[in-house]
Structure formats: C-alpha cells, structure tokens
Amino acid sequence: MKRVIGLMVALILLVGLTGCAVSPTADARMKLGLGADAVYTVSADGKATVETTWAAVVLDAADRIVSCRIDSIKADSMPGAADVSLKTKYELKENYGMVAYGPAEKEWYEQVDIFCKAVEGKTLEEAMNLKAGEADLSAGCTISVMPFQYALAKACQSAVAVEAAAADALAMTLSGSVSASEKADEFEFLATASTSADGRFTACAIDAVQVPVPLEKGAYAAESSATFKTKRELGFDYGMVAYAGAKYEWFEQMDALQAAAVGKTPNEVLALVGENGKVVPDIDLASKATVYVGGIVGQLAATVAE
C-alpha cells in the first residue's frame, strides 16, 4: 500500500519549550524538538493497526542535527480485549524479531541507531535525502527510513531555542497502551524527551497521541490509511478548554510542566506530583497544570539517569 503524505503538512508541529539556564555552558542557540509520525492502517482482511514513530532532536545554531533519538510502537486493534500496555520496538530489542524471522542482518533498534548516527551533523534537507542501503546508511540499515524521516522532520520543524549545551545528553522515552471497549479501542502514546547535564534537566519536551479506533465494520475502509495529529499539533482543537472547562489547554499545561522541570533532578521533578497524580497544590505550577500528570512526570524523570 502506497502512502502519500504532503511534506508541508508533515512539517507542521508547534511545540512550546521554556526554561532557564542551569549551566554556565548553556547555549541559548541550541534547539530541542519532538515529533511523531502516527499512522492508522487497515489491511485487505480488515486488520487494523496503529503505529507511531517518534523522534527527538537537538539542533545547533545552523540548524544542523547535533543528536537524535528515535523509537516506535506498533499495536493491533483488539476488540473486547483487556487494557494492555505496550513495549516499544527499541525496548523489544532482539525480541522484535527482524533478524530471527526477517531475516535481516541487524535488528530494528540497531538500524535505528545507524540512522540516528548518520543524521548527526546534517541539515533536515540532507537527512531527508538519505536512503536505506546507500551512502551513510549502507552499514546495515536496510529497512525503509521514511517513518524515521517523517518523525525527524516534525521534530526539526518543531524545535525551539533552549538554554542547553551541545554536550548535554539527549534522551527520549516512549510508552503506549490500549484501552478496549465494546465500541472502540483507544490507543494512547506518550513521548517525553529531555537534555540533561550533571543529573539535571536543561530542557524537556512532552507530547502524546490519542487515537480512538471505532470497531464498527466499515468505519475505515479496507486497505486504507490515515494519519493522526499529536495533542500538541491539535493545539486548542484538542478541546480541554472548549469542552472540558479547563482554564488551560493540554499543550499549555505541558509547557508549564516542562518549564518547572528545568534545573531540577529527576527526584525533584517527581516531588512536583502528589499521591493523586496531580501537581501538589502549594506550588505555582498547580494553577496551570491541573490534569493528571503522574504518569507523565514518572516517564519524564526516567529520561535522566542520576
């Protein structure tokens, strides 16, 4: 099945990242971006699959890629199944099975590492021109790199200035789950990315994809595909303000949480949240971040090793 996605559409993603300097080596010209390629497909036999590929990227003042991280989750619709948590392809390592059942020379995570290494020092345009099996990707990257490139494009185009240094470590964590009901499966994918130095956050980014998949026959035509926007891409259209009565939209609440994390250790970030999973009420952040953030904060903290 052939996928055609307009590049101009694929490049639109607005991510708000705010923070303060935490290191004398901080360079405000550095940029951090996070982006996703989220696709829902239906095979000829009616099998529905949701796959999200995420990229986190740090750019320098010339918009060249300093570092890149990529991961992906693929899940099938499971009508009537119990709620499940999903492992990422990178977490699965050899159990993903590209070498054992492909057969491929290298596993998925190894090929992703090759791609991420290959794009370092390149502009987005140069990275988009890479092809599997050619030039910098000849050493074992044989799978299609188009999903990596779509996600990378969104990450680069969303990147905004942060007060981090090129030497700061870049990390990304990704989680996924499926909530099943009689009428629909809801897929939820959360991505967190951060740069850190000396065990403290220098910048971070949070985004998510929420995909409700109707189970009624004919809801999506066989042999079809559709792309989904992240919560940040949806912006105010996500509807927390318009339909849920919230004072701030989801992306605004995540902006506040991101800003609060900068300069803190993972344990200090975890301390922002109470036992109910919401921001503790006696800090300024509580007035802006009112949604449940327990899982988000826990995942964000995991991006930095103290």
GIFENDA-V404903 format. One line per field, one symbol per residue. phi: phi as a letter, one per 20 degrees, with the letter a starting at -180 (. if undefined). A space follows every 10 residues. Layout:
phi = ???
This chain:
phi = .edccfffff eebdceccrc fcbfegcfef ccccbcddcd ccffenfdcd ccddcdbdde femefebbcc bbccbefcgn fffcedeeff fflfffnfff dfedfcfgff ffgfffffef ndeggfffef cgnclfdfeo edefegffff fffffffefc fcecdfeffd cbcccbbcdd bfdbddeccd cccbdbblmc fdabbcbbcc cedfeffnfc fflcbbdcef fffflfffnf ffddmffcfg ffffgffgff ffndegfffg ffdefendgg fecggffded ffcgffffff fffdef
